Structure formats: C-alpha cells, structure tokens
Amino acid sequence: MPDTFTLLKNRTEPRLGQLERTLATEGNARPAWVIAVLASVLIFTTVVDVLGNLLVIISVFRNRKLRNSGNVFVVSLAFADLVVAFYPYPLVLYALFHDGWSLGDTQCMVSGFLMGLSVIGSIFNITGIAVNRYCYICHSFSYSRLYSYRNTLLFVALIWLLTIVAIVPNFFVGSLRYDPRVYSCTFAQNVSSSYTVAVVVVHFLVPIAVVTFCYLRIWVLVIQVRRKVKTDESPRLRPSDLRNFITMFVVFVLFAICWAPLNLIGLAVAIDPHHVVPRIPEWLFVVSYFMAYFNSCLNAIIYGLLNRNFRNEYKRIITSVWVTRLFVTETSRAATDGRSMRSKASPAPALNNNESVRDRIDKE
C-alpha cells in the first residue's frame, strides 16, 4: 500500500513542484555568513516592527491631534505589520539556526495564514489610506459625511473581511507550503499558473493601480495650489495636509519597492513556469522575500521622520517610559540604602555582646 500511495502521489503532483523542491534542496546548505546576515536582517526587522508599531498605536490613542479618521487606517496598518512579528518571523529565525527543520502541517497553515493576513491586510489598508487621503484633499466638502466615525470603522472592518476572503482560497488550492529557501511557510507560486496570476493581480496590481490613481490626482491638486491655479471647487490645502499626504505617499512607495520583486517573480513564473523557474537565481528569490519581510518595520520609522505629531508623541512616550524606569530604579535603590543603614546601626548590641564575652572570660 505505501508504494501504491507514493506512486499515486507522484503522478498527481505538478512537475513544477518537483522542480522547485529540487532547486531548494540544492541550495539548502548555505555559508555561515549568509545565515548570519539573514538572521540579522530578520532580528532587526522583528524588533523594530514590534517597538515601532506599538509606538504608532499608542501615539494615536494618547494624542488627540492624531485621533482622526485617517489614522484609524494607520492603526489598522500597524496591526497588520505586527501580526508577522509575533509568530511567523520567530519561526523563520528558528529555522535559520536549525538546518533541515521544517514546520508541521498545523504550524505551516497557521504561519501561512498569518503571513497572508499581514501582507494582504497591509496592501488593502494602504489602499484604504490612499482613498481616504484622496477624499479628504480632493473631495473635502463631502469628506466628513463619508468618513464619519461609524463609517470609518465599517470601512476598516470591510478591509479585514476582504483580507480573510482573499486568504481562504489558498486552503482549497493547497498553495501554502513550506519553502526551505526562505525558511517559512508561504505562498507557493508553482501550484497553479492561473491562480498565481489572479493572486498577483488582485493582491498587488489592482491595489497599486488604485493607490497610484488617488495619489496622482492629489499631486495634480497640489501642483494647482502651488501655482495658484485653483477652481471654485478646489479646496484649500493646508501645510499639515500636505505633510500627511507626503508621509503616506512615501509609505506606499516603500511598500511597492519592497514587494514588487517578489510579485514580478511570481508573475513571470506563472506565465512560463518551466523555463523561468530554473533561470531564477536562488539569491534573487531569497533577497526578494527578505525585502518583503523588511517592509513591515518601515512604516513606523517613516511616521517618526516625516510627521511632526507622531515624532513628538514618540518622544513623550519614550520619555515617560524612561522616567518611570528611573523612578523604579531610584525607589529600589532607596529601599536598598534603607536596609543597609539599618544593618549599619547594629554595632552597639554587638559591642555589648563582646563585653559580655570578655566579662565571662575575666570571670573564668
């Protein structure tokens, strides 16, 4: 029976999947310095991802100036970036240092689901941010009605619902597999050419097109305002609006740069898999994946560099944490000094004890 099962499995598995596994096996043994570089990049990404995105979320909740409809999407994007830092990335790090280790079926499904939740959630939230900025700047008269508090929460909920809907087909197609080249359970580009094309188009190209349209329209308005060529319907553009727009535009550009190589590779593989897969260098495939990983830690840095409100709130949070740490340290030090002072105040009874000993000796 085992031989029959193996024969049936080999007949039904795509030839392309066998080719990918062969390439992965050939490149599995890597020099120590390569492992060290990949691990360093991932450790840095994970630490900055957690600290930075927690700062973003806390800043929005603490600062009244940051509590607006647009930043609800920013918090949602920060949550999407945080998802991968708590489960998939630690597993990738473990696999990096344990050669030959791979995820079990359950771990693979959970890791792949969370990775997809983060990736698709990020691009959909970036799209939501772009549409929000477009409505705020180009259609400011209807913005308050369209992006009321209730509607904004509904839009965010819709984003995450669409994200989950976009992930579910992977479980039926069987496209979530462990890839030893990148030490993680991820989307296998070789499962189905048509499905891979659909994923790249729906998860990347269409959102990028929508975001590009929104930001191009905003740039046109910015140029009109700068040239004082405004129509009656053109809203007044405040400097803070321009800074916020530039911040989110940079977030979008960095996301596109980090994820474009991996998506272009997937598109090329889907179009002509048998000729393209053997010609893709393993280092290019690995670098494209780690570039995509790295994007999850960039957004919080961009907010701090380009947005004054976020930067000031970062400083307040870090300062308060540092002051609290100093207070705890000083309190524990004072308690330690108090105990040492009490211990130093006990020589008198000791002398009395010594005197009693001498008296006892004299009596003897």
N, C-alpha and C positions, 0 to 999 in steps of 0.2 A: 503493500500500500504506500509506503513513503516514496518509493521510486515512481509510482504512478502519479502521486500528488506533485512531485517535483517536476515530472515531465509535463503535466498539465500547466503548472505554474510558468515554466519556461516558454511554453507555447503561447500563453496568453499575455505575458509581459511584453511591453513595447521594446523593440530593438534599441530604441534610443535610450531607454532607461538603463539597459545593459551597458551601452557605450559610456554613459555618464558615470556609472559605478566603476567602470574600468579606469577612466581618467582620474576619478577620485582616489582610487587605490594606488595608482602610480604616483600621485603627488601627496600621499598621506604623510610620508616621513619628511619633516621639514627641519632645517637647521635651527639650533637653539636661539640664535639671534632673531630669526623670523618670529618664533613663538614669543620671544620677549617683547618685540615691537608690537605685535598684535595684542598681546596681553596689556601692555602699557596704554595703548590707544583705548582699549575697552575699559580698563580701570578708570582712566581719566574721564571717559565718556559717562560711565555709570555714576561716579562721584559728583561730577558737575551737573549731570542730569537730575539727580535727587536733590542736591542742595539748591541748584538754580531754580528748578520748577517749584519747589516748596516755597522759595522766596517769592516767586511770582504769585502763587495762590494766596499766601499770607499777606502780601502787599495789597492785593485787590480787596481783601476783606478788611484790612486795617485802615486804608486810606480812602477817605470819602471822595476825593477827586478821581480815584481810579475805579470807583463803583459806578460804572455806566454800562449800557447795553453792549457796546463794542467789546469791552473787556470780559464780558461773560464768555464770549468765544475764545478769548485769550486764556481764561482759566480752563476751559474745556480742552484747548490745545495742550496746555501744560499737563493736564491729567493724562492725555494720550501719550505724551512723552514719558511720563512717569511709569506707565504700565510696564514697559520693557525693562526698566531698571531693577524691578523687584523680583522678576522671575527669569525671563529668557536670557538676559545678559549674564547673571551669575552662572547659569548652566553652560553658557558658551565659555566662560572663564574656566570652569571646572574641566570641560572637555579639552581646552587648550593645554592644560597641565597634566592630563591623563590620556596619553596616546592610546587610541584604539577604543576608548569608551564612547558609547552612544546612548541616546535616550531610549527608554522603553516606549511602548505604544501609547500608554496613557500620558506620560511626560511629553512625548512628541506632540500629541494632539493639543494638550494644554498650552505648551510653549508656542506651537504654531498659531493657535487661536489668539493668544495674547499678542504675538508679534503682528498678526494681521490686524487686530484691534487697534494697535498703536499706529501702524503705518497708514491704514485706510482712514482711521479716525483723524490722523494728522492732516492728510490732504483734504479731507472733507471739511475739517474745521478751518483750514487755511482758505478754502473756497468760501466758507461762510463768512470769514473775516473780510475777504475781498468784496463780497456782495454787500456786506454791512457798510464798509467804507464808501463804496460806490453810491449807495442810497443816502448816506449821511452827507456826502460832499456834493453829489450831482443832483439829488432829489431831496434837499433838506426840508422842503416845505411839508412833505408827507412822511418824513422820517419818524417823527415822534409817534404818529399813529401806527405806522407799520412795525416799529421796533419798540412797542411798549414792553413793560417788564414781563407780562404774561406771554406775549408773542415771542419774545426773545428766548424764554425758557422752552417754549414749544419748538422753536427752530433748532435749538441745541439738542433737544430730545429727538427730533427728526433726524438730525445728523448721525446720532449714535444708533438709531434704529436702522438707517440705511447702511451704516457700517457693519452691523451684525448681519443684515440681509446679504451684504456683499461677501461676507466670510463664509456663510453657511454652505454654499455650493462646493467649496473645497472638500468638505467631508464626504460628499457624494461622489465627486470626481476622483478623490484619493490623491490630491495634489500636495498634501502636507507630508513631507518626508524628511528624514534626517540626511543632511548633506555633510559628509566628513570634511569637505573642502573648506566650509565656513563654520564647522563645529556646531551647527544648530539645525533644528527642525524648521524648515522654511518651505516656501512655495517652489515646487519642482516645475521648471519651465518645460520639461520634456513630456509631461503627461498627455497633453493634447494641444496640437498647434492652434486649433480654433479657439480653445478655451484660454490659452495664453494670450492670444491676440485680444480677446474680449477683456481679459483682466487688465492688460496694459492700456487699452483704450478707455475703459470705464473708470479704472482706478487712478489713471495718471493723465492721459492725453486730454480727455474731456474736462476734468477739473482744471488742468493747466490752461486750456483754451478759455474757460470761463473767467479764471483769475486774470489772464492776460487782457481780455476784453475790458474787464472792470478797471484795471489799473491804467490801461491806455486811455480810457475815457476820462479818468481822473487827471492824468498827465495833460491831456488836452485842455481841461478846465484850468489847471494850474498855469499853463502857458498863457491862456487867455487873461487870467487875472494878473499875471506878471506884466503883460503887455497892455493892460488896461483896456482890453477889448472884451467887454462884458455885455451880455444881452440883459434884457429885463428879468429873464428867468434864471440867470446865473447867480448863485448865492455868493455871499461874501466869504472868502476863505481866510480864516484866522491862522496866525503862525503856529498855534498849537495843533490845529487840524493838519497842517502841512507836515509837522514833525511826526505826528501819529501815523499819517499816511506813509511817510518815508520809512518809518520803523517797520510797518507791516509789509511794505514792498520788499525791503531787504530780507525779511523772514521768508517771503515767498521765493525770492531769487536763490537764496541759500538752499532751500528745500529742493528746488528744481535742479540745482547744480549737483547736490549730493545724491539725488535719486535718479537722475537722467541716465547715467552709465548703466545701471542695473536694468532699468526698463528698456533701454535700447538693445542691450544684450538679449533680453527676453524676447523682444520683437524680432530680432534677427534670427534667433533660434527657432521661433515659431514659423517664420517664413520659409526657411530652408534648413531644417534641423540636422540632417545627415552630413551636410557639407560645412555648416557653420560651427557646430559643437566641437569637432576635432581641431578647428583653427583658432578657437578662443584660448589664449594663454591662461593657465591657472592663476597666475599672479594678477591678471586683469580682473578675473572673476572675483577673487578674494578681496582685492582693493575696492572694487565697486560695492561689495557687501559692507565692508567696514566703513566706507564713506557714508553709506546709508545709515549704519549704526550711529556714526558720529553726529549726524544731524539732530538727534534727539537732545543734545546738550547745548545747542547753539542759540535757541530762541531766547532763553533767559539772559544770556550774555548780550544779545542784541538789544533787548529791552533796557538793560542797565546802561549800555553805551549810548543809545540814541534817544531814550525817553527820560526826561528830567524827573518826572513824577516817580517813575519806577526806581530810578537811581537814588533819589532822596529817601524813598521808603526802604530800599535795600540797606542804606546806611543806618537808618533808625533801627531796623530790626537787628542788624549785626551789632550795633552799639548796645542795644538793650540786652542782647544775649551776653555780650562781653561784660557789661556792668553787673548783670546777675551772677555771672561766673566769679567776678572779683568779690562780690558780696558774700557768696557762699564760701570762697576761699578765705576771706578775712574772718568770717564767722567761725569757721573751723579752726583757724589759727588762734583766734582769741580764746576759744574753748581749750585748745591745747596749752596755751600760755597760762590759763587759769589753773589747769590741773598741775602744771609744773610749779606754779607759785605755791600751791597748796602742799606739794610734795617737799618744797624747799623750806616750808615753815615748820617742819617736824624735827629739827635738830635738838630742841630743848628737851623733849622727852627722851631722846637718845642719850643726852648727857646725864640725865637723871638715872637712866639705866646703867650708864657706865659708872656713875658714882656708887650706885648700889653694888655693883660688881667689886669695885675697889674696897668698899666697906666690908664686903664679905671676905675679901682676901685678907684685909687687916685683922679681921676677927679671927681668921684661921691662923 
